Amino acid sequence: MIAALRFVWLLALLAAAALIGVWLRADPGYLFIRWQGYEVRTYLVVAVAVTALAGLLCVLAYWLLFRWPKRLVAQQRARRARDLDLATLARIEGRPKLAEKLYERAASYPTLRAGALLQHADLAESLADHARAQDLLSQASALPAARHAAQLQALRRRPADAESLADLRALAAATNPPPAALGLLAERLAASGDWRGALEQLQKARKSRGAGPDQLHQLQRQVLRLCLQTATDTEALLAVWRGVPTKEYRREAEAIALLGEAERRLRLDKPGLAADALVSAMKKEWDPKLALLYPELPGVSGSPALRRAEGWLSAHPKSPQLLLGLARLCRREELWGKARDYLNMALAGAPSAAAWEEWGRLSDAQNDQREARRGYLNALRVARGEAAT
C-alpha cells in the first residue's frame, strides 16, 4: 500500500514538472533589475536557479563554520568518554597499564579531566605507587569541581593524626561539604574518644544533601560502635545513646546489642541500660529479633526477666525467637522442665540451628550427653540445609 502511494506521488510530481516545463517554454519570463547604476537582465528560470544555488552555498557555509566544528568537538568528547569507560573496564579486568594510558588520554579533555585524575589516582594507590597518586591528587585539587573530592581522597590515605584531623575539620566546615567528609570526621572523632564531636558530625551528615539512607545507616552504626567503645562510665554511655540522631535506630536490635556490649565491657555494678532500651523499644513495636536478644543482655536474669518475657508470650505465643529466648532464660535459672517445653515448642514451629544448639546446651547442663550430641549434630545439619534427625 505504501509503495503504491509513493508511486502515485512520483507520477503526480512528474506531471507537475511537465506542466511547468510546457508553461515556461511558452513564456520563460524575463527579469530586469536596475540598482545604483547597475542592470541585471536574465530569464526568470535562471534567476530562480541562481537564487537556489546561493541559498545552498549559504547553508553549506553555515554548516562548515558552525555545525561541523561542534560535531568534531562532540565526536572527540565521545571518544574521550569512551576512553574513561574503557579504562574502568580495563581496571576491573586486571589491566592496570592499559587503564593508566586510557586515564591519561581521558584527562586531556577538560570536562573529563577531574574524574579521570581521581580515578587514575585511586588506581595508582592500589598499585602502591604513592608518589604518583599524590601527584595526580594535587593536579585534581587544582580543579574547582574536584577540589573537595581530591582533598577527601587524600585524607583517607593519611593517618588519623592531629594534622589530618585539622584538615578534615576544615573540609567539613566548607560550604556544602561532602557527606563522606562529615562521615569520615565523625568516625575519626569517635575513634579518638571525642564522642560529642562525633555525634555532632553525624547529625550534620544526616541533614546534608545527597547522602543515601543505606550510607547513613552504616555510618550511624560505625559511629555508635566507636563511641560506645570509648565511653568510660554510665553517664557517658547514656549521653552517647541519647545522642544518636534517629530514634528508630535506637529501637533496632543491632544498636541495642552494641549498647549491651559496652555495658559488658565496663562491667557496671548495675547493668540494665540495654535491657531498658529493649523493653522501651518493645513497647513501641514488637520485634522478634529483640525477643531473641533479650536474654543475652547484661543484667537480664532472675524471675523479673522471666516474667517480662513470659508477658510477651501471651501476645505472641508462636514466636520461635521468643520461645528460644525463654528457653535460654529458663536454662540459666535451672528450670529444666520449662526450658525443655519452650524448646520443644520452638523446634515444632521453626527447627532452626540456634534452637538445636540450645537443645545441646540444655542437655549438657543436665549431663545428658546423648541428647547433647544430637542437638549439636542437628544444629550443624540445619545450618548446612539438611534435615534434622
C-alpha positions as CSV (number, residue, x, y, z in Angstrom):
1,M,0.0,0.0,0.0
2,I,2.8,2.4,0.9
3,A,4.7,1.6,-2.2
4,A,1.6,2.3,-4.4
5,L,1.1,5.7,-2.7
6,R,4.8,6.6,-3.3
7,F,4.4,5.6,-7.0
8,V,1.3,7.8,-7.3
9,W,3.1,10.8,-5.7
10,L,6.0,10.3,-8.1
11,L,3.7,10.3,-11.1
12,A,2.0,13.5,-9.7
13,L,5.3,15.2,-9.4
14,L,6.4,14.2,-12.9
15,A,3.1,15.5,-14.3
16,A,3.5,18.8,-12.4
17,A,7.1,19.2,-13.7
18,A,6.0,18.6,-17.3
19,L,3.2,21.2,-17.0
20,I,5.7,23.7,-15.5
21,G,8.1,22.9,-18.3
22,V,5.5,23.5,-21.0
23,W,4.4,26.7,-19.4
24,L,7.9,28.1,-19.1
25,R,8.7,27.1,-22.7
26,A,5.7,29.1,-23.9
27,D,6.7,32.1,-21.8
28,P,10.0,31.7,-19.9
29,G,9.7,35.2,-18.3
30,Y,12.2,38.0,-18.2
31,L,13.7,39.6,-15.1
32,F,15.1,43.1,-15.2
33,I,16.8,44.7,-12.1
34,R,18.4,48.2,-12.0
35,W,20.1,49.4,-8.8
36,Q,22.8,52.1,-8.3
37,G,23.5,52.3,-12.0
38,Y,23.8,48.6,-12.4
39,E,21.5,46.5,-14.5
40,V,20.7,42.8,-14.5
41,R,18.8,41.2,-17.2
42,T,18.1,37.4,-17.2
43,Y,15.4,34.9,-17.6
44,L,13.2,34.0,-14.6
45,V,14.3,30.4,-14.6
46,V,18.0,31.4,-14.4
47,A,17.2,33.8,-11.6
48,V,15.4,31.1,-9.6
49,A,18.3,28.7,-10.2
50,V,20.9,31.2,-9.1
51,T,18.9,32.1,-6.0
52,A,18.5,28.4,-5.1
53,L,22.3,27.9,-5.6
54,A,23.1,30.9,-3.5
55,G,20.9,29.5,-0.7
56,L,22.6,26.2,-0.9
57,L,26.0,27.9,-0.6
58,C,24.8,29.8,2.4
59,V,23.7,26.6,4.1
60,L,27.0,24.9,3.3
61,A,28.9,27.9,4.7
62,Y,26.9,27.8,7.9
63,W,27.4,24.1,8.3
64,L,31.2,24.4,7.7
65,L,31.6,27.4,10.1
66,F,29.3,26.4,12.9
67,R,27.9,22.9,12.8
68,W,30.9,21.0,11.6
69,P,33.3,22.2,14.4
70,K,30.7,21.4,17.0
71,R,30.3,17.9,15.6
72,L,34.0,17.4,15.7
73,V,34.2,18.5,19.3
74,A,31.3,16.2,20.2
75,Q,33.0,13.3,18.5
76,Q,36.2,14.0,20.3
77,R,34.4,14.2,23.6
78,A,32.6,10.9,22.9
79,R,36.0,9.3,22.2
80,R,37.4,10.6,25.4
81,A,34.3,9.5,27.4
82,R,34.8,6.0,25.8
83,D,38.4,6.0,26.9
84,L,37.2,6.7,30.5
85,D,34.7,3.9,30.3
86,L,37.3,1.5,28.8
87,A,39.8,2.4,31.5
88,T,37.3,1.4,34.2
89,L,36.7,-1.9,32.3
90,A,40.4,-2.5,31.9
91,R,40.9,-1.9,35.7
92,I,38.2,-4.4,36.5
93,E,39.7,-6.9,34.1
94,G,43.2,-6.6,35.7
95,R,44.9,-4.5,33.0
96,P,46.4,-1.6,35.0
97,K,48.8,-0.5,32.4
98,L,46.1,-0.1,29.8
99,A,43.9,1.6,32.3
100,E,46.7,4.2,33.0
101,K,47.0,5.0,29.3
102,L,43.3,5.4,28.9
103,Y,43.0,7.6,32.0
104,E,45.8,9.8,30.7
105,R,44.0,10.3,27.4
106,A,40.7,11.0,29.1
107,A,42.3,13.6,31.3
108,S,43.3,15.6,28.3
109,Y,39.7,16.6,27.7
110,P,38.7,19.4,30.1
111,T,35.2,18.2,31.0
112,L,36.5,14.7,31.9
113,R,39.8,15.7,33.5
114,A,38.5,15.8,37.1
115,G,37.1,12.3,37.1
116,A,39.9,10.8,35.1
117,L,42.6,12.2,37.5
118,L,40.7,11.0,40.6
119,Q,40.2,7.5,39.2
120,H,43.8,7.4,38.0
121,A,45.0,8.4,41.5
122,D,42.9,5.6,43.0
123,L,44.4,3.2,40.6
124,A,48.0,4.4,41.4
125,E,47.2,4.0,45.1
126,S,46.0,0.4,44.6
127,L,49.3,-0.3,42.8
128,A,51.3,1.1,45.8
129,D,52.6,4.0,43.6
130,H,52.0,6.6,46.4
131,A,54.1,9.3,44.8
132,R,52.1,9.1,41.5
133,A,48.9,9.0,43.4
134,Q,49.8,12.2,45.4
135,D,50.8,14.0,42.2
136,L,47.5,13.1,40.5
137,L,45.6,14.3,43.5
138,S,47.5,17.5,43.5
139,Q,46.5,18.1,39.9
140,A,42.9,17.3,40.7
141,S,42.8,19.6,43.7
142,A,43.7,22.5,41.4
143,L,40.3,22.0,39.6
144,P,37.4,23.7,41.3
145,A,35.0,20.9,40.6
146,A,37.3,18.2,42.0
147,R,38.9,20.1,44.9
148,H,36.7,18.6,47.7
149,A,36.8,15.1,46.2
150,A,40.6,15.2,45.8
151,Q,41.1,16.5,49.4
152,L,38.8,13.8,50.8
153,Q,40.6,11.1,48.8
154,A,44.0,12.3,50.1
155,L,42.7,12.5,53.7
156,R,41.5,8.9,53.5
157,R,45.1,7.9,52.7
158,R,46.7,9.8,55.6
159,P,47.0,8.5,59.1
160,A,44.5,9.8,61.7
161,D,46.9,12.3,63.4
162,A,46.2,15.8,64.6
163,E,47.2,17.4,61.3
164,S,45.0,15.3,59.2
165,L,42.1,15.7,61.7
166,A,42.5,19.5,61.4
167,D,42.4,19.4,57.6
168,L,39.4,17.1,57.8
169,R,37.7,19.6,60.1
170,A,38.4,22.4,57.6
171,L,36.9,20.4,54.8
172,A,33.8,19.5,56.8
173,A,33.4,23.2,57.7
174,A,33.3,24.3,54.0
175,T,30.2,25.4,52.3
176,N,28.1,22.4,51.3
177,P,30.7,19.8,52.4
178,P,30.7,16.3,51.0
179,P,28.7,13.9,53.2
180,A,31.6,11.5,53.1
181,A,33.8,14.1,54.7
182,L,31.4,14.5,57.6
183,G,31.1,10.8,58.0
184,L,34.9,10.3,57.9
185,L,35.3,13.1,60.5
186,A,32.6,11.5,62.7
187,E,34.4,8.1,62.6
188,R,37.8,9.6,63.4
189,L,36.5,11.7,66.2
190,A,34.7,8.7,67.7
191,A,37.8,6.6,67.5
192,S,39.8,9.4,69.3
193,G,37.3,9.5,72.1
194,D,35.5,12.7,71.2
195,W,32.1,11.2,71.1
196,R,30.4,14.6,71.4
197,G,32.1,15.9,68.3
198,A,31.4,12.6,66.5
199,L,27.7,12.8,67.2
200,E,27.6,16.4,66.1
201,Q,29.2,15.5,62.8
202,L,26.8,12.5,62.5
203,Q,23.9,14.9,62.9
204,K,25.3,17.2,60.1
205,A,25.8,14.2,57.8
206,R,22.2,13.2,58.4
207,K,21.0,16.7,57.4
208,S,23.3,17.0,54.4
209,R,22.0,16.7,50.9
210,G,23.0,13.7,48.8
211,A,23.6,11.1,51.5
212,G,21.6,7.9,50.9
213,P,19.7,6.1,53.7
214,D,21.9,3.0,53.5
215,Q,25.1,5.1,53.7
216,L,23.7,7.0,56.7
217,H,22.6,3.7,58.5
218,Q,26.1,2.2,58.0
219,L,27.7,5.5,59.2
220,Q,25.4,5.6,62.3
221,R,26.3,2.1,63.2
222,Q,30.0,2.6,62.9
223,V,30.0,5.9,64.9
224,L,27.8,4.4,67.6
225,R,30.1,1.4,67.9
226,L,33.2,3.6,68.2
227,C,31.6,6.0,70.6
228,L,30.4,3.2,72.9
229,Q,33.8,1.7,72.8
230,T,35.4,4.9,74.1
231,A,32.8,5.7,76.7
232,T,34.2,5.3,80.3
233,D,31.2,5.3,82.6
234,T,27.4,5.1,82.7
235,E,26.9,8.8,82.2
236,A,28.9,8.7,79.0
237,L,27.0,5.6,77.8
238,L,23.7,7.4,78.4
239,A,24.9,10.6,76.7
240,V,26.1,8.6,73.6
241,W,22.9,6.6,73.4
242,R,20.7,9.7,73.7
243,G,22.8,11.5,71.1
244,V,22.0,9.0,68.3
245,P,20.2,11.2,65.8
246,T,17.4,8.7,64.8
247,K,15.1,7.2,67.5
248,E,14.2,4.5,65.1
249,Y,17.8,3.2,65.0
250,R,17.8,3.1,68.9
251,R,15.0,0.6,68.6
252,E,16.9,-1.8,66.4
253,A,18.4,-5.0,67.7
254,E,21.8,-4.1,66.3
255,A,22.0,-0.8,68.2
256,I,20.8,-2.3,71.5
257,A,23.3,-5.2,71.1
258,L,26.1,-2.6,70.8
259,L,24.9,-0.9,74.0
260,G,24.9,-4.2,75.7
261,E,28.5,-4.9,74.6
262,A,29.6,-1.6,76.0
263,E,27.9,-2.4,79.3
264,R,29.6,-5.7,79.5
265,R,33.0,-4.1,78.7
266,L,32.6,-1.6,81.5
267,R,31.4,-4.2,84.0
268,L,28.9,-1.9,85.6
269,D,27.7,-2.8,89.1
270,K,24.1,-2.5,88.0
271,P,23.8,-3.1,84.2
272,G,20.5,-2.5,82.6
273,L,20.7,0.3,80.1
274,A,20.5,-2.0,77.1
275,A,17.7,-4.1,78.7
276,D,15.7,-0.9,79.5
277,A,16.2,0.3,75.9
278,L,15.0,-3.0,74.6
279,V,11.9,-3.0,76.8
280,S,11.1,0.5,75.7
281,A,11.5,-0.5,72.1
282,M,9.2,-3.5,72.5
283,K,6.5,-1.2,73.9
284,K,6.7,0.8,70.7
285,E,6.7,-2.2,68.3
286,W,7.1,-5.9,68.6
287,D,10.3,-7.2,67.1
288,P,11.2,-11.0,67.3
289,K,14.9,-10.1,67.0
290,L,14.7,-8.1,70.2
291,A,12.9,-11.0,71.9
292,L,15.8,-13.3,71.0
293,L,18.4,-10.7,72.0
294,Y,16.8,-10.0,75.5
295,P,18.4,-13.0,77.3
296,E,21.8,-12.0,76.0
297,L,21.9,-8.5,77.5
298,P,23.7,-7.7,80.8
299,G,21.6,-7.7,83.9
300,V,18.8,-9.9,82.3
301,S,18.4,-12.7,84.8
302,G,16.1,-14.0,87.6
303,S,12.4,-14.1,87.9
304,P,11.7,-10.5,86.9
305,A,13.3,-11.0,83.5
306,L,11.5,-14.3,83.0
307,R,8.1,-12.8,83.9
308,R,8.6,-10.0,81.5
309,A,9.5,-12.3,78.6
310,E,6.5,-14.6,79.5
311,G,4.3,-11.5,79.4
312,W,5.3,-11.1,75.7
313,L,4.4,-14.7,75.1
314,S,0.7,-14.1,75.8
315,A,0.6,-11.8,72.8
316,H,3.0,-13.8,70.6
317,P,2.6,-17.5,71.6
318,K,4.1,-18.9,68.4
319,S,7.1,-16.7,68.0
320,P,10.1,-19.1,67.7
321,Q,12.5,-16.4,68.7
322,L,10.7,-15.6,71.9
323,L,10.3,-19.3,72.7
324,L,14.1,-19.8,72.2
325,G,14.8,-16.8,74.4
326,L,12.6,-18.1,77.1
327,A,14.3,-21.5,76.9
328,R,17.7,-19.8,77.4
329,L,16.4,-17.8,80.4
330,C,15.0,-21.0,82.0
331,R,18.2,-22.9,81.4
332,R,20.1,-20.2,83.3
333,E,17.7,-20.4,86.2
334,E,17.9,-24.2,86.1
335,L,14.2,-24.5,85.3
336,W,14.9,-27.6,83.2
337,G,11.4,-28.7,82.5
338,K,10.2,-25.3,81.4
339,A,13.3,-24.8,79.3
340,R,12.6,-28.1,77.5
341,D,9.0,-27.3,76.9
342,Y,9.8,-23.9,75.4
343,L,12.5,-25.6,73.2
344,N,10.0,-28.2,72.0
345,M,7.6,-25.5,71.0
346,A,10.3,-23.6,69.2
347,L,11.5,-26.6,67.3
348,A,8.0,-27.6,66.4
349,G,7.4,-24.2,64.8
350,A,10.8,-23.4,63.3
351,P,13.6,-26.0,63.7
352,S,16.5,-23.6,63.5
353,A,20.2,-24.2,64.1
354,A,20.1,-21.9,67.1
355,A,17.3,-23.9,68.7
356,W,19.1,-27.2,68.2
357,E,22.3,-25.7,69.6
358,E,20.3,-24.6,72.7
359,W,19.0,-28.1,72.9
360,G,22.6,-29.3,73.1
361,R,23.5,-26.8,75.8
362,L,20.4,-27.7,77.9
363,S,21.2,-31.4,77.6
364,D,24.8,-30.7,78.6
365,A,23.6,-28.8,81.6
366,Q,21.6,-31.9,82.6
367,N,24.5,-34.2,81.9
368,D,22.6,-35.9,79.0
369,Q,25.5,-36.4,76.6
370,R,23.4,-38.4,74.1
371,E,20.9,-35.7,73.6
372,A,23.6,-33.0,73.7
373,R,25.4,-34.7,70.8
374,R,22.1,-35.0,69.0
375,G,21.4,-31.3,69.5
376,Y,24.8,-30.1,68.3
377,L,24.7,-32.5,65.3
378,N,21.2,-31.3,64.3
379,A,22.4,-27.7,64.6
380,L,25.2,-28.5,62.2
381,R,22.8,-30.3,59.8
382,V,20.2,-27.5,59.8
383,A,23.0,-24.9,59.3
384,R,24.0,-26.9,56.2
385,G,20.5,-27.0,54.9
386,E,20.0,-30.7,55.8
387,A,17.1,-32.2,57.7
388,A,17.4,-32.8,61.5
389,T,17.1,-36.3,62.9
